[in-house]
Amino acid sequence: MYKRQDGKRIAQPDYIGSYGVDLAHAPAPLIVTATAKDGVDVETLEAGLGEVMQSLIDEPVTDEELNRAKALLTTSWWRQVSTVGGRADTLGRYTTQFGDPATAGYRLPAWQAVTADDITEAATRTLQPSSRITLTYLPEQGPEEHASGDAA
């Protein structure tokens, strides 16, 4: 992730991601995680993540971005159901969460039907700053850092 105003990287590339959690009878949270690059403070990282989320509202995703996301989801789906164990897990999950294992058969076609307008609408509805909760995990400070307020 690059900070938009000056093009500096603010998050470690291997430590940024997002994922949704399928919940059967409750709103499904979108969880976004990022680890700051050395020397980047929490406020800068949080502001950068906020800019990225806001851009999903303000700037429609491109056809290229949408096609890439669909290709990744399709690959992941087929990889999951390519083994007997994977199919069993998938059917069990859909039975448990949605009460009907057949709902698993509708998931991939539903993903493939998503449009850029659908993403903008969902982002507008769910990614507003008032809908966000931020949890910040910081490294534990040693005794000398507590006393002086900075690293020794």
LOTI-629228 format. One record per residue (C-alpha): residue number from 1; y, z, x. Coordinates in pm, 1 decimal. Layout:
<atom nr="NUM" py="Y" pz="Z" px="X"/>
...
END
This chain:
<atom nr="1" py="0.0" pz="0.0" px="0.0"/>
<atom nr="2" py="337.0" pz="-92.7" px="132.7"/>
<atom nr="3" py="658.3" pz="73.7" px="35.9"/>
<atom nr="4" py="858.8" pz="-198.2" px="-133.5"/>
<atom nr="5" py="1206.4" pz="-140.4" px="4.9"/>
<atom nr="6" py="1127.3" pz="-166.6" px="375.0"/>
<atom nr="7" py="771.7" pz="-301.4" px="396.3"/>
<atom nr="8" py="630.4" pz="2.0" px="580.8"/>
<atom nr="9" py="273.6" pz="105.0" px="510.0"/>
<atom nr="10" py="274.4" pz="449.7" px="346.8"/>
<atom nr="11" py="-94.6" pz="497.9" px="261.2"/>
<atom nr="12" py="-405.0" pz="469.3" px="470.9"/>
<atom nr="13" py="-581.5" pz="151.3" px="355.2"/>
<atom nr="14" py="-926.6" pz="308.4" px="337.9"/>
<atom nr="15" py="-802.8" pz="599.1" px="129.0"/>
<atom nr="16" py="-638.1" pz="443.5" px="-174.4"/>
<atom nr="17" py="-806.0" pz="356.4" px="-497.7"/>
<atom nr="18" py="-814.8" pz="395.0" px="-870.8"/>
<atom nr="19" py="-1084.8" pz="421.3" px="-1128.3"/>
<atom nr="20" py="-1123.3" pz="493.1" px="-1495.3"/>
<atom nr="21" py="-1361.5" pz="744.1" px="-1641.2"/>
<atom nr="22" py="-1557.0" pz="634.1" px="-1948.5"/>
<atom nr="23" py="-1547.7" pz="911.2" px="-2204.8"/>
<atom nr="24" py="-1720.5" pz="864.6" px="-2537.4"/>
<atom nr="25" py="-1497.8" pz="1072.6" px="-2761.0"/>
<atom nr="26" py="-1179.9" pz="1137.2" px="-2568.7"/>
<atom nr="27" py="-902.7" pz="941.9" px="-2399.8"/>
<atom nr="28" py="-1026.7" pz="804.6" px="-2068.7"/>
<atom nr="29" py="-812.1" pz="903.1" px="-1772.2"/>
<atom nr="30" py="-710.7" pz="661.7" px="-1500.1"/>
<atom nr="31" py="-734.1" pz="837.2" px="-1167.4"/>
<atom nr="32" py="-532.4" pz="705.4" px="-873.6"/>
<atom nr="33" py="-590.8" pz="849.2" px="-528.6"/>
<atom nr="34" py="-413.4" pz="788.7" px="-200.4"/>
<atom nr="35" py="-401.2" pz="948.5" px="142.4"/>
<atom nr="36" py="-67.7" pz="930.7" px="318.4"/>
<atom nr="37" py="-45.1" pz="756.3" px="650.3"/>
<atom nr="38" py="39.7" pz="991.5" px="938.4"/>
<atom nr="39" py="408.8" pz="1077.3" px="930.6"/>
<atom nr="40" py="457.3" pz="989.6" px="561.8"/>
<atom nr="41" py="558.7" pz="1280.7" px="340.7"/>
<atom nr="42" py="412.0" pz="1351.8" px="-2.3"/>
<atom nr="43" py="731.5" pz="1259.9" px="-186.0"/>
<atom nr="44" py="740.9" pz="913.0" px="-27.3"/>
<atom nr="45" py="375.6" pz="850.5" px="-110.4"/>
<atom nr="46" py="418.0" pz="966.6" px="-469.4"/>
<atom nr="47" py="728.9" pz="751.3" px="-513.7"/>
<atom nr="48" py="542.2" pz="450.4" px="-375.0"/>
<atom nr="49" py="250.2" pz="503.5" px="-613.6"/>
<atom nr="50" py="499.4" pz="536.1" px="-898.9"/>
<atom nr="51" py="654.5" pz="202.1" px="-802.1"/>
<atom nr="52" py="314.9" pz="34.0" px="-804.9"/>
<atom nr="53" py="230.5" pz="175.9" px="-1148.4"/>
<atom nr="54" py="573.4" pz="77.4" px="-1281.8"/>
<atom nr="55" py="522.1" pz="-275.5" px="-1150.5"/>
<atom nr="56" py="218.9" pz="-309.7" px="-1379.1"/>
<atom nr="57" py="458.4" pz="-252.2" px="-1668.4"/>
<atom nr="58" py="748.4" pz="-463.9" px="-1539.4"/>
<atom nr="59" py="568.8" pz="-750.3" px="-1362.1"/>
<atom nr="60" py="271.9" pz="-916.7" px="-1535.2"/>
<atom nr="61" py="-34.5" pz="-955.9" px="-1316.9"/>
<atom nr="62" py="-84.2" pz="-1307.1" px="-1186.7"/>
<atom nr="63" py="-376.2" pz="-1529.0" px="-1280.4"/>
<atom nr="64" py="-503.8" pz="-1490.2" px="-925.0"/>
<atom nr="65" py="-497.3" pz="-1108.6" px="-946.9"/>
<atom nr="66" py="-665.2" pz="-1113.0" px="-1287.0"/>
<atom nr="67" py="-936.4" pz="-1354.8" px="-1176.4"/>
<atom nr="68" py="-1005.3" pz="-1148.0" px="-864.7"/>
<atom nr="69" py="-1035.5" pz="-828.8" px="-1068.0"/>
<atom nr="70" py="-1271.3" pz="-998.1" px="-1312.9"/>
<atom nr="71" py="-1482.5" pz="-1133.4" px="-1026.0"/>
<atom nr="72" py="-1507.1" pz="-786.0" px="-869.5"/>
<atom nr="73" py="-1601.4" pz="-625.7" px="-1202.4"/>
<atom nr="74" py="-1858.1" pz="-897.0" px="-1272.2"/>
<atom nr="75" py="-2015.9" pz="-858.7" px="-929.0"/>
<atom nr="76" py="-2025.3" pz="-481.1" px="-965.8"/>
<atom nr="77" py="-2180.2" pz="-509.6" px="-1313.2"/>
<atom nr="78" py="-2456.6" pz="-745.8" px="-1204.7"/>
<atom nr="79" py="-2525.5" pz="-537.5" px="-895.3"/>
<atom nr="80" py="-2562.9" pz="-229.0" px="-1117.9"/>
<atom nr="81" py="-2807.9" pz="-393.5" px="-1355.7"/>
<atom nr="82" py="-3000.8" pz="-590.1" px="-1093.1"/>
<atom nr="83" py="-3262.4" pz="-317.9" px="-1048.8"/>
<atom nr="84" py="-3484.9" pz="-140.2" px="-1297.4"/>
<atom nr="85" py="-3323.7" pz="192.0" px="-1201.7"/>
<atom nr="86" py="-2975.3" pz="48.8" px="-1244.4"/>
<atom nr="87" py="-3057.9" pz="-89.7" px="-1588.4"/>
<atom nr="88" py="-3211.0" pz="243.9" px="-1689.6"/>
<atom nr="89" py="-2899.3" pz="431.3" px="-1571.3"/>
<atom nr="90" py="-2671.6" pz="189.4" px="-1755.8"/>
<atom nr="91" py="-2867.0" pz="204.5" px="-2081.3"/>
<atom nr="92" py="-2893.0" pz="583.0" px="-2058.6"/>
<atom nr="93" py="-2520.2" pz="617.7" px="-1995.9"/>
<atom nr="94" py="-2425.6" pz="395.7" px="-2288.8"/>
<atom nr="95" py="-2674.2" pz="574.3" px="-2514.5"/>
<atom nr="96" py="-2533.0" pz="912.9" px="-2415.0"/>
<atom nr="97" py="-2165.5" pz="816.7" px="-2422.2"/>
<atom nr="98" py="-2152.5" pz="574.4" px="-2711.6"/>
<atom nr="99" py="-2467.0" pz="651.3" px="-2910.9"/>
<atom nr="100" py="-2611.1" pz="302.6" px="-2875.6"/>
<atom nr="101" py="-2758.8" pz="139.9" px="-2565.3"/>
<atom nr="102" py="-2669.2" pz="-204.5" px="-2705.6"/>
<atom nr="103" py="-2302.0" pz="-133.3" px="-2635.6"/>
<atom nr="104" py="-2381.8" pz="-197.9" px="-2268.1"/>
<atom nr="105" py="-2427.3" pz="-562.9" px="-2359.5"/>
<atom nr="106" py="-2067.3" pz="-590.2" px="-2477.9"/>
<atom nr="107" py="-1902.8" pz="-441.1" px="-2168.8"/>
<atom nr="108" py="-1896.8" pz="-744.4" px="-1938.5"/>
<atom nr="109" py="-1781.6" pz="-990.3" px="-2208.5"/>
<atom nr="110" py="-1506.6" pz="-744.7" px="-2303.2"/>
<atom nr="111" py="-1385.6" pz="-727.6" px="-1941.4"/>
<atom nr="112" py="-1396.0" pz="-1106.5" px="-1914.7"/>
<atom nr="113" py="-1180.8" pz="-1139.6" px="-2228.5"/>
<atom nr="114" py="-892.6" pz="-927.7" px="-2091.1"/>
<atom nr="115" py="-563.7" pz="-1115.3" px="-2051.1"/>
<atom nr="116" py="-255.2" pz="-1045.0" px="-1842.5"/>
<atom nr="117" py="-75.7" pz="-950.9" px="-2166.0"/>
<atom nr="118" py="-350.6" pz="-697.7" px="-2242.2"/>
<atom nr="119" py="-293.6" pz="-536.5" px="-1902.9"/>
<atom nr="120" py="83.2" pz="-521.9" px="-1952.8"/>
<atom nr="121" py="37.3" pz="-369.0" px="-2298.9"/>
<atom nr="122" py="-210.5" pz="-108.2" px="-2172.5"/>
<atom nr="123" py="10.7" pz="-27.3" px="-1873.7"/>
<atom nr="124" py="315.8" pz="11.8" px="-2096.6"/>
<atom nr="125" py="122.7" pz="243.9" px="-2327.6"/>
<atom nr="126" py="-47.3" pz="456.8" px="-2061.7"/>
<atom nr="127" py="133.4" pz="447.6" px="-1726.0"/>
<atom nr="128" py="466.2" pz="595.3" px="-1829.6"/>
<atom nr="129" py="595.2" pz="867.9" px="-1595.1"/>
<atom nr="130" py="579.3" pz="1116.9" px="-1883.9"/>
<atom nr="131" py="202.9" pz="1055.1" px="-1909.2"/>
<atom nr="132" py="127.1" pz="1131.9" px="-1546.1"/>
<atom nr="133" py="-4.1" pz="1442.4" px="-1380.6"/>
<atom nr="134" py="13.7" pz="1468.4" px="-1004.3"/>
<atom nr="135" py="-217.5" pz="1683.7" px="-796.3"/>
<atom nr="136" py="-132.8" pz="1714.3" px="-429.4"/>
<atom nr="137" py="-380.3" pz="1834.2" px="-171.3"/>
<atom nr="138" py="-230.4" pz="1933.0" px="161.8"/>
<atom nr="139" py="-405.3" pz="2042.0" px="480.8"/>
<atom nr="140" py="-423.3" pz="2414.2" px="530.2"/>
<atom nr="141" py="-159.4" pz="2545.4" px="769.6"/>
<atom nr="142" py="-255.5" pz="2763.2" px="1065.1"/>
<atom nr="143" py="-95.2" pz="3108.6" px="1119.3"/>
<atom nr="144" py="172.4" pz="2975.6" px="1355.6"/>
<atom nr="145" py="267.4" pz="2701.4" px="1108.6"/>
<atom nr="146" py="312.2" pz="2956.8" px="830.2"/>
<atom nr="147" py="540.5" pz="3168.7" px="1047.0"/>
<atom nr="148" py="763.6" pz="2886.9" px="1171.4"/>
<atom nr="149" py="732.7" pz="2640.8" px="883.2"/>
<atom nr="150" py="620.3" pz="2354.2" px="1110.0"/>
<atom nr="151" py="341.6" pz="2258.9" px="1345.6"/>
<atom nr="152" py="318.5" pz="2425.6" px="1685.1"/>
END
